[in-house]
Structures are given as structure tokens and as C-alpha cells.
Amino acid sequence: MVDAERFRVLLEEERGRKLELLKALRNDISSVSLARQDSNVDDEHDPEGSTIAFELSQASALMGQSRVGLEQIDEALARIAAGTYGRCAVCGVAIPEGRLEARPWTPFCVNHASGRS
């Protein structure tokens, strides 16, 4: 039997980290966007490293990944509340604790996570 309370604590901590990351990324995007508005710099042709557009794109991609991660964490917390945490969403087999240690938000056993079955 999985210690759901221990994993709930881990998930809540990770959720807090994701929320902080999302806040920081939003602030970064806002500050870069504001700086870009007040500038007439042609960053697309600047030979000095990455462009502002690239930086914005990268931050946006990280935000998307963080949102998906936050959704997965929230779904795992809902499974804990429902009493289904630690069971594969496809076959119902117990997910090995080692897998839950590595990915506490996973709803799948190893076989179904990799698409082998």
C-alpha cells in the first residue's frame, strides 16, 4: 500500500515550486515585453547572442511546460483525495513506489507510460 500522505506532501511542495516558477516566468515575460515596447532595437539582426523574440519564446515554452506539470500535480492530488492514487489509470495495477518516487504525479504503470501495452 502506498503512503498517500507522504506523496501528498511531496506533490504539494512541487505544486508550490511550479506556482513560483510560473510567477517568475510571467514577470520575466512582462518585463521583457515592456522593455521591448520602449526600444527601437532590431533584435532580429543583433549579432550579440540571442534575440528578445527567442527569449520570449523560450519563456513561453517553459510556462506551457509548467502549466502542464501543474495540471498533472492537481490530477494526482485529486486521485489521492479519491483514494485511487498509486494505481494505473489504464490497468489498475499498483504503480511501483520507485516510479512514484521519481514521478509522483504519474497516473500510469511503467508498461502503460511507455505505450508498450
Backbone bond lengths (Angstrom), bond angles and torsions (degrees), N, CA, C in turn:
res aa  C-N    CA-C-N  psi(-1)  N-CA   C-N-CA  omega(-1)  CA-C   N-CA-C  phi
1 M - - - 1.456 - - 1.533 109.44 -
2 V 1.304 116.14 132.74 1.461 122.71 -178.94 1.532 109.82 -76.84
3 D 1.315 115.91 139.66 1.464 121.67 175.44 1.526 108.00 -79.88
4 A 1.311 116.44 85.10 1.466 122.41 -174.56 1.529 111.97 -60.27
5 E 1.315 117.41 -34.77 1.471 119.98 -179.19 1.528 111.03 -64.37
6 R 1.331 115.98 -41.25 1.469 119.34 178.07 1.535 110.26 -62.48
7 F 1.313 116.52 -41.78 1.461 119.68 179.92 1.534 111.39 -72.19
8 R 1.331 116.94 -30.81 1.468 119.57 175.80 1.518 109.96 -61.48
9 V 1.325 116.36 -43.07 1.466 120.97 178.51 1.532 110.43 -62.82
10 L 1.330 117.25 -45.61 1.471 120.87 177.96 1.525 111.16 -60.04
11 L 1.328 116.22 -43.78 1.467 120.64 -179.60 1.528 111.12 -65.76
12 E 1.316 117.30 -41.25 1.473 120.58 178.36 1.530 110.79 -62.90
13 E 1.343 116.94 -39.86 1.465 119.98 177.72 1.522 110.85 -64.75
14 E 1.320 116.67 -44.30 1.470 120.61 178.76 1.524 110.67 -64.94
15 R 1.319 116.38 -36.62 1.471 120.74 177.41 1.530 109.91 -61.13
16 G 1.313 116.70 -43.54 1.462 120.98 177.38 1.517 112.08 -60.86
17 R 1.330 116.67 -41.67 1.472 120.26 177.91 1.528 111.22 -64.16
18 K 1.328 116.43 -41.15 1.475 120.07 178.98 1.523 110.41 -64.10
19 L 1.317 117.24 -42.20 1.467 120.07 179.47 1.525 111.41 -63.15
20 E 1.328 117.05 -40.19 1.468 121.06 177.70 1.536 110.65 -65.68
21 L 1.324 116.08 -41.37 1.466 120.08 178.06 1.518 110.99 -63.10
22 L 1.321 117.29 -44.02 1.469 120.61 178.56 1.528 110.90 -60.88
23 K 1.319 116.33 -41.83 1.469 120.64 178.55 1.526 110.29 -62.17
24 A 1.329 116.82 -45.41 1.467 120.88 -179.84 1.525 110.99 -64.28
25 L 1.312 117.37 -41.62 1.464 120.20 179.37 1.525 111.62 -65.81
26 R 1.331 116.80 -40.37 1.476 119.89 176.56 1.524 110.40 -60.96
27 N 1.340 116.17 -42.73 1.461 119.96 178.66 1.528 111.12 -63.40
28 D 1.333 116.99 -42.32 1.465 121.02 178.45 1.521 111.16 -61.14
29 I 1.325 115.55 -46.16 1.466 119.92 -179.08 1.524 110.20 -63.45
30 S 1.312 116.34 -42.47 1.470 120.00 179.54 1.518 111.69 -63.07
31 S 1.332 116.70 -44.90 1.467 119.15 -177.54 1.532 111.07 -68.54
32 V 1.319 118.01 -38.65 1.464 120.26 177.89 1.522 110.15 -67.09
33 S 1.313 116.88 -40.53 1.462 120.40 179.30 1.521 111.21 -64.53
34 L 1.326 116.43 -42.02 1.469 119.87 178.12 1.523 111.00 -64.73
35 A 1.313 117.28 -42.68 1.466 120.75 179.15 1.518 110.72 -64.01
36 R 1.292 115.83 -36.77 1.472 120.80 -179.09 1.529 111.24 -67.80
37 Q 1.329 116.81 -35.77 1.467 120.96 -179.86 1.524 111.93 -62.60
38 D 1.315 116.25 -36.96 1.455 121.24 -176.03 1.520 113.19 -90.11
39 S 1.308 117.65 9.46 1.453 121.38 -175.89 1.521 110.61 -123.54
40 N 1.318 115.12 147.32 1.455 118.92 174.73 1.534 110.54 -109.31
41 V 1.324 115.73 26.81 1.457 121.92 -178.59 1.526 109.36 -71.52
42 D 1.316 115.48 135.42 1.460 121.67 175.71 1.518 107.48 -90.16
43 D 1.333 115.75 80.30 1.462 119.20 -173.70 1.523 112.72 -69.79
44 E 1.301 118.94 -18.46 1.460 121.21 179.30 1.525 111.77 -70.03
45 H 1.322 117.50 -21.45 1.461 120.96 -178.32 1.520 113.07 -117.58
46 D 1.318 115.87 17.31 1.457 121.60 179.71 1.530 108.96 -80.78
47 P 1.320 118.06 119.73 1.456 120.25 -179.21 1.533 113.18 -74.92
48 E 1.310 117.47 -3.42 1.460 121.85 -175.95 1.529 111.55 -91.51
49 G 1.286 118.30 69.07 1.462 120.99 171.80 1.513 114.19 83.77
50 S 1.325 114.49 -154.37 1.453 120.92 -172.76 1.522 111.88 -73.16
51 T 1.304 115.47 155.50 1.454 121.49 -178.52 1.521 110.77 -89.64
52 I 1.313 115.17 162.91 1.455 120.13 175.97 1.520 109.27 -62.37
53 A 1.337 116.42 -40.26 1.466 120.08 179.06 1.525 110.59 -60.26
54 F 1.324 117.23 -40.62 1.465 120.63 178.34 1.521 110.46 -64.09
55 E 1.322 116.82 -44.52 1.467 120.82 179.84 1.529 110.67 -61.25
56 L 1.330 116.89 -42.63 1.461 120.32 178.47 1.528 110.90 -64.72
57 S 1.314 115.86 -41.17 1.458 120.37 179.15 1.521 111.12 -62.92
58 Q 1.316 116.21 -43.74 1.464 121.02 179.48 1.532 111.04 -63.81
59 A 1.313 117.61 -44.24 1.467 121.32 179.34 1.530 110.31 -64.80
60 S 1.325 116.91 -38.50 1.462 120.40 178.21 1.521 111.36 -65.10
61 A 1.330 116.81 -40.31 1.464 120.62 177.77 1.529 110.60 -64.03
62 L 1.322 116.81 -41.91 1.471 120.35 177.42 1.524 111.33 -63.90
63 M 1.320 116.56 -36.40 1.468 119.87 177.16 1.524 110.15 -64.07
64 G 1.329 116.33 -43.44 1.454 120.03 178.99 1.516 112.09 -60.97
65 Q 1.327 116.25 -44.57 1.467 120.74 178.51 1.532 110.73 -63.27
66 S 1.311 116.42 -40.08 1.462 120.26 -179.41 1.525 111.25 -67.75
67 R 1.320 116.84 -37.62 1.472 120.07 177.37 1.528 110.77 -64.12
68 V 1.332 116.33 -43.49 1.468 120.17 177.63 1.526 109.85 -61.17
69 G 1.326 116.72 -44.52 1.462 120.79 177.91 1.516 112.00 -60.65
70 L 1.327 116.73 -39.75 1.461 121.18 178.87 1.527 110.24 -65.05
71 E 1.327 117.10 -40.90 1.466 120.74 176.99 1.526 110.80 -62.03
72 Q 1.329 117.02 -42.38 1.467 120.59 179.52 1.527 110.91 -63.31
73 I 1.315 116.53 -40.17 1.461 121.23 178.49 1.521 109.98 -64.74
74 D 1.336 116.94 -45.35 1.465 120.43 179.21 1.526 111.33 -61.83
75 E 1.326 117.02 -38.60 1.466 120.76 177.32 1.527 110.89 -65.21
76 A 1.335 117.14 -39.86 1.469 120.58 178.05 1.528 110.37 -65.16
77 L 1.322 117.20 -40.92 1.465 120.33 177.48 1.527 110.70 -63.57
78 A 1.326 116.97 -36.01 1.471 120.70 176.49 1.532 110.52 -66.48
79 R 1.340 117.04 -37.36 1.466 119.88 177.21 1.529 110.75 -65.79
80 I 1.325 116.42 -36.98 1.467 119.45 176.62 1.531 108.96 -62.11
81 A 1.322 116.55 -46.82 1.462 120.94 -179.62 1.534 111.76 -62.09
82 A 1.334 115.95 -34.04 1.464 120.79 -179.30 1.524 113.01 -83.54
83 G 1.339 116.63 -10.52 1.455 120.37 -179.64 1.516 114.30 81.78
84 T 1.342 116.89 17.11 1.474 120.53 -179.39 1.522 112.58 -109.63
85 Y 1.304 117.11 4.28 1.459 120.83 -178.52 1.526 110.82 -63.94
86 G 1.331 115.54 139.69 1.459 120.38 176.87 1.518 113.73 90.49
87 R 1.324 117.04 4.58 1.460 122.54 176.85 1.525 108.42 -117.81
88 C 1.335 115.74 137.62 1.462 120.79 -179.63 1.531 110.04 -61.35
89 A 1.325 116.46 132.79 1.457 121.84 179.79 1.524 112.36 -68.97
90 V 1.335 117.40 -17.54 1.473 121.08 -179.05 1.524 111.02 -93.99
91 C 1.336 116.93 -55.17 1.469 120.48 -172.18 1.525 114.31 -107.37
92 G 1.326 117.60 -12.11 1.459 120.87 178.82 1.514 115.24 80.46
93 V 1.325 117.55 1.65 1.466 122.09 178.61 1.529 109.46 -71.70
94 A 1.314 116.23 147.00 1.464 120.56 177.71 1.531 109.67 -62.60
95 I 1.316 115.75 132.38 1.462 121.67 177.08 1.530 106.85 -80.07
96 P 1.329 117.73 129.37 1.470 119.39 -179.95 1.533 111.69 -56.68
97 E 1.310 115.33 140.04 1.461 120.37 -177.31 1.528 112.08 -59.12
98 G 1.328 116.83 -34.65 1.463 119.89 177.24 1.520 112.18 -60.67
99 R 1.319 116.39 -37.78 1.472 120.15 176.97 1.526 110.37 -67.40
100 L 1.324 115.86 -41.13 1.466 119.61 177.90 1.523 111.66 -66.28
101 E 1.326 116.43 -31.83 1.467 119.70 175.91 1.531 110.12 -62.63
102 A 1.334 115.69 -42.34 1.463 120.56 -177.56 1.525 111.98 -76.50
103 R 1.322 116.35 -38.16 1.465 121.91 -176.87 1.531 109.07 -137.88
104 P 1.322 118.07 76.74 1.464 119.66 -173.73 1.532 114.34 -63.08
105 W 1.306 118.03 -14.53 1.460 121.81 -179.39 1.535 112.68 -91.09
106 T 1.329 118.38 -5.04 1.454 120.34 -174.18 1.531 112.68 -66.78
107 P 1.339 117.04 136.35 1.461 119.91 174.56 1.540 112.28 -99.18
108 F 1.339 117.69 6.15 1.454 121.05 -172.23 1.527 113.02 -124.80
109 C 1.329 114.45 146.19 1.460 120.20 169.61 1.531 107.94 -71.46
110 V 1.309 116.90 172.31 1.469 120.95 -177.39 1.521 110.77 -59.37
111 N 1.328 118.24 -44.71 1.466 120.41 -178.00 1.528 112.60 -60.10
112 H 1.320 116.93 -43.11 1.460 119.14 -177.35 1.527 112.89 -82.39
113 A 1.295 118.02 -22.36 1.456 120.53 176.04 1.512 111.17 -68.95
114 S 1.327 115.10 -34.69 1.464 118.74 -177.87 1.517 112.51 -91.26
115 G 1.322 117.78 -5.32 1.450 120.95 178.85 1.513 114.32 78.59
116 R 1.339 117.49 15.31 1.465 120.80 -177.80 1.512 112.19 -75.87
117 S 1.308 118.69 -23.38 1.460 119.89 -177.01 1.510 111.16 -125.66
